[in-house]
């Protein structure tokens, strides 16, 4: 939660709209896949911080101007949700995205970044929810907040139904390329996203996706309200801290993501009755299955794999390396099962959550969040989190900022109900020295 002091610090908010530089035209409706619809109650929030040298001389006009050609390229981003025979789709009607201008006159960027790690930067990325007037709800907000040091934060609020965090990152990276006059593609690869007919699957009654949790019907207000309110805590681990943790875990043969996920899985399982994840032997893992980490030449899409990992032993009593090897080698991709389950329901599928249905680990380690450059300067810090998470919780692992000549660390965002989050922080501090 952002402190009361910081909450009063962001002022002078102004909203405007930006549309594509040219008319998109007819017959370019964006079909929503089953995985898109499974993600419709989730929202991506990303914030990038820049020092004054990176944005010196730039005005709000300069920042908005590249949005017009950007939206011509990413025209589904300017669309609005409509329904056809009950099934939602994106009408590419050039409705535009919202631009938010704000000021933080009493804080510097460095002061803001020294806030407690439970602060989640909500004030720097617009609080967006689709509905109840779906036809008028923008899918994307971009917020520019000026600090009194001359620094700037760029905040992105992105409806997950539109695409995953890799797509959201590529969208902003392309905006930065246009801002500085770099070459961009004339068009984006659209892998079947404009097909107006939903996919057809053969019935499969033998297995259902365990990575989904049904929620009460939401109608046209795309927000899950049946869960306890969650909070976010950000752990920032340097490369040296990571190496120390991996050494202690004796898990050098698997990725850092696998090790961090295993530590958090074990720690959550040890919380006992205070944790909705206690005793659970199944977790969800989300990872990028595209061969290229970036999506700069692809239309936004939900291409991340959603899979599950099951343990036939108690996670709380296991060794970290055992859980890490399970995550690395035994995860089962359920993406096609999700598509099938949504298609079997007909219309718009059913209302559900993915993040927090089980304890969920999201691997964003290859996301190019530090390639969003302003005047050749990388962000001082960049962060990403998810809204609409179920009560079992979600963990996002992102790249951290790299000092010149040094390996980058990791940023770990943990999203849990407040009581469970406090218990997890205490367990990580005592057992692993992670604060």
N, C-alpha and C positions, 0 to 999 in steps of 0.2 A: 504494500500500500504506500502511496506517495504521502509524505508527511504533510501536516497542515500548513507548514511554512512554505513548502514548495507548491502546494496546491494554490496558494494565493499569489504565487510568483508569476504565473503565465497569464498575461492580460492582452487586451487589444485584439481579440480574435476576430478575423474577418473571413467570410466564405465567398468564394466565387466558383465559376465553372469553366472548364476548358473542354472543347470538342475537337474531333479530328479536323485536320487542315483541309480535307476535301470530303465530299459526301460519300459515304460507304456504298450506297446503292441497295437495290433490292436483292432478295434471295440469298442473303448471307447470314441467316440465323445460325446460331451456335448450338448444336445438339449437346445435351448434358449426359455424360456417361453415368453408369451406376455408381462408380467411385466418386464422380463429381457430386452426385446427390447424397451419397453417404457422408460427404464432408460439408454439407450445406449449413450445419449449425456451428461450424467452426470458423474462426477468423484469425488471420495472421496479422501480427503487429511487429513492425521493424522500425528501429530508430538508429540513425547514423549521426555521429557527432564530428564536427569539423572545427578546426581552429580558425582564427581570424585571417591568417595568411591564405588559407584555401579559398576563402570567399570574398576577399578584399575587392571592393569595387562593384560587386554584383548587387543587382536590385531585384525586387520581386518580378519585375518585367522580364529580366534576363532569365530568371528561374522558370517562369511560366512559358516563355516563348518556345522552347523545344518540345513542350507538351503537345503542341498542335501536330507536328509531323510524327511524334511518337505515337499518338492515338490513331493516326492514319495507318500506321504499321500494325498497331495492336488494337484494331477496331473493336473486337469483342469486349475489351475492357470498358468501352464507352456505352455498352448496351445496358438493357434492363431485363429483369426476369418477367417472362410471360408464361402462359400455359397453353398447351395444345392437347386436347383430349385428356386433360387432367395432368399431363406430364410437363414439368417446367422445362423451359429452354431460355436461351439468351437472345432476345431480339436486338440485332445490331442496328439500332436506330439512332446512333450518334447522340445519345442522351448526355454523354460527357462524364468526366470525373470532377470531384470537388477539390478545390485548392483551398487550404486553410493557411492563413497568415496569422502569426502570433508573435508576442514579444515576452522576453523574460528579463525585465530591466534591472533587477536587483541581484542577478546571479551570473557568474561566469560559467563556461562549459566545465572547467576543472572543478569548480565548487559543486556543480550538479552531479558530476561523476563521483564525487566523494560522499554522496548521500548513502545511507545504509543500503546494503545489497537487497533489502526487501522492497525498495522502491522500484516500481515497474514502469516508469516512464509513460503512464497513461496520458498525461497531459501533453505529451509530445507527439502522440499518434492518435488521431481522432477516434472517439469511441463509436464505432460503426456497427449497426445491426440492420439486416435486411428486413423490411416489412414495418408495420402491417400493410402499407401500400407498396407492395412489391414492384409494381409497375413504375414507381417514382423513386425507388431506392438506388442510389449509386453503388456500384460494386467496389469502387476504389476511392479513397481519400488520400491526398498527399499534403502533408503539413510542413511548413517552413517556420521554424521558431528561431528568432534572433536573440542572442544573449548580450549582456552589457559589455562583454569583452570584444564584441565584433564577431564572435563565433556563431555557428549555425547548426541546428539539428534538422535533419530531413526525416520526417516520420511517415511511414506507409501503413495504411489500414486497408487490408486486402481480403475480400470475401473468398474463403477457401474453395467455394463451389467453382470459382473461376480457374484456379490452379494452385499448385503446391508452393512451398517456400522457394524452391529453385526457380520456378517461373516468376514469382514476385521479385526475386533478386535480379533476374535477367531483365525484367521490365525497367527497374530503376537504373541498372547499369547502362542500358541503351539510352535512357534519358540523359545520363551524364555524357555519353559519347556525343550525342547531338548538341548538348550544351557547349561543348568545346570543339565542335566542327569536325569530329571524326566520322569516318565512313561507316554507314550502317547498311544492312541488307535492304533491297527494294521491296521485299515481301518476306513473310514468314512461312515456314513449312506448316501446313495444316493437316496433320495425319488423321483424316477421317472425321474431324470435329464438326464439319458442316453437314454431315449426313442427317437428314431430318427423321429418319426411322430409327427407333431404339434397337439395340442388338438383340439377336435371337440366340437363346441357349437351349440345349436339350435339358429336360428336367433332371435334376440330380437331388434325390431325397436322402442320399446316404450321408452327406456331410454338409453342415451349415457353418458359415464363418463365425468363429469364436471371437473375432476381433471387433465385432459390433455389439452395441447394447441399445435395445429399443428404449425410446422415451415416449412420454405422452404426446399425442398429436399436437403439432404447433400451428397448423393452419398456415396463414401467410405471415406470421411473426416468427422469423427463423432464429429463435433463441431458445435453448434448452433451459427451463426454469426449475426442474425437479431435483437439482443437485445442490449440495452445500456450496457456499461461496468459497472460491479458492483464492489463494495468494501465490505470489511468485517470489522465489529467492534465487539470486544469481550468485553462483560460485565462480570465481575467476582463478584459474590455475595456471601458473607459469609452466614453461617447458620443464624446468628443474623439478617443480612439484609433481608434475605428471610422471617423470622418470622415477622419482622416489616412490610414488604410489604403485607403479607397475612393478618395481623391484620387490616391494613388500608383498604384492599379490602373487608373485611368482608366476606371472602370466605373460611372459615376453613374446610368446608365439602368436598372439592374437592382437587385434587392433586396439588402439587406445579407447575407441568407442565401446568395444566389447568389454574391456576391463572396467571402465567407469560405469557402464550399465550394470555389470555384475555386482559391483560394490553397492550400488544404490538398490538393486533388487534384494540383496542379502540384508542390507540395513533396514529397508522397509519391512521385510519379513520379520525382523527382530522386534518390531515395535509392538507386537502383540495385539490386544483388542483395540488399541487406540488407532490402528491403521485399517482402512478398508482393504488394503493389499495384504494384510497379514495372513499367512498360511497359503496364499495363492501359489499355485505351481505353474500357472500360465501367464505369460506376459506377451504384450504386442511389441513388435519392432517395425519401424518404418525406415526405409532406406531408398536412396536414389538408384534406380536400376538402369538409367540411361547410360550409355558408354561414355558420354561426355558430361563433365560436371556442370557445364554451363548450358543455358537454354536460349542464348541470344539469337539464334536463327529459327526458333520454334515458337509457335503460338502457345499461349498459356494453357497448361493442362495439368491434371493430377496424375503424373507419371510415377510418383513414388510408390514403391511396393509396400503393401501392408501385409505383414505376416505374424505368426505366433510361434512361440517357443514354449514347450512344456517340459517340466522336470518331474522325474519319478522319485524325487527325494525332497526333503524339507530344505528349502532355500536358506532358512535361518541357520541351519546347522552345517551347511555345505562349505566347501572351500571356494574362494572367489574364482580361482582358475577353472573350476568345474563349471560354474555358471557362465563364465566368459566363453569357454569352448562350446557350450550349448548354443549360446547366442550366435557365435561365429559359424557353426557347422550344422545346426539342427533347425534353424528357423524355416517355416513353411509359408510360402507366399500364398496369401488368400485373396489376392486381387481379383482373380477370375471368379472365385466363389462369391465375392461381394457383388460383382457385376451380375452374376446369375441370380443371386438372391433379390436384388433390386428389380431385375427384369421379371422375375416370377410374380412379383406383387402387382405388376402392371401400373399404368399411370405414372405417378411420381415416386414409386417405391414406398418405403416406410420411413418414419422419422427415427433417427438413431444418432449416436455419437461413436466416433472411432477413438479419439484421444481420451483416455481415462475410462474406456470400457473395461479394459484391463490396465494394470500398470503398463504405461506405454513409453517406449524409448525411441526417440527420433534422431536419426543420424544426419546432421547437417554439416558434418565435418568438411565436405567438399564444396559447400556453398561459397560462391565467389563474393562474399559480402564486403571484402576489403578491396575489391576491384571497382567499387563506386568511388571514383577519384574526382576531385575538384581542383583544377589548375595543377594537375599532376600530384596532388597530395592525397594520401589515403585518409580514411576516417581515423580520428584518435581512438574511437571505440565504436563498435557496431553490435547491435543486439537484436534478437528476434524471439518472440514468444507466441503463444496460441491462446485464444479465448474460446470459451464454450467447452472447457475440459470437464470430463466426468470426475466423480469423487475419488476414484481409485488413483488418479494422478497421472502426470505426464512429465517426462524428462527430455529436454532438448540439449544436444551436444553440438556446439558451434566452434568454429575457429576463433581463437583469441587474437588480439593485436600482437604483431611481431616487432620487437626492437630491431634496429638495423644490425644485420649480421647475425641475428639470433633466430632460433627456431620459435615458432609461435606456440602459445599454450592453447588452452581450451576454455570456453565459457560454457558452464552447465546451468541451465535454467530448470528449476524444479517447481512444478505447479501442483499444489496440494491444498486441502482445507487447512486452516491456520493451525489447529491443534496438532495435526499430523506433521505439518511442516516444522513446527518447533521441536517435536520429538526426533525427527530425522536430522535436523541440524545438530542436535545434541549428540546423537549417535555417531555422525560423521566426524565431529570434532574429537570425541573421545577415542574412537577406534582408528581414525585415519588422519587426524590432524588437519582435516579439510574444514575451513571456516568461510 
